[in-house]
Amino acid sequence: MPAITTMENLMGHCSEFAVFSVSKENLARVIKLSESLFAEINAHDKVIISHEILQKTDNPQEICWHIIWSSEESVKLTAQKWATFPSSKALESLVDEKRYYGHFIPLI
């Protein structure tokens, strides 16, 4: 996945940070379902520019999605379709706690 290195490339994009608590037993499955979900979201139109699935250094049961969306509008449209993606329900059933969601756009 190519890195976005300049602010010029980021203008118009929207970053998402989502933090989840996931049991050790479900971690591998949640990662696989996350990757499937990202592919499902991008199936008709590439709205996710890049993504990372991160693990907290001092708590391996806490993971984070860092997603770069093509626009703030693409986030809103995808949220409206969330329940239609085949992996979303299975993913949500394996997440113990949704700790944080946030969407950010560049200031400069």
Secondary structure as UniProt FT lines:
FT   HELIX           7..10
FT   TURN            11..12
FT   STRAND          14..21
FT   HELIX           24..26
FT   HELIX           27..41
FT   STRAND          48..56
FT   TURN            57..58
FT   STRAND          59..69
FT   HELIX           72..81
FT   HELIX           82..84
FT   HELIX           86..94
FT   STRAND          97..104
//
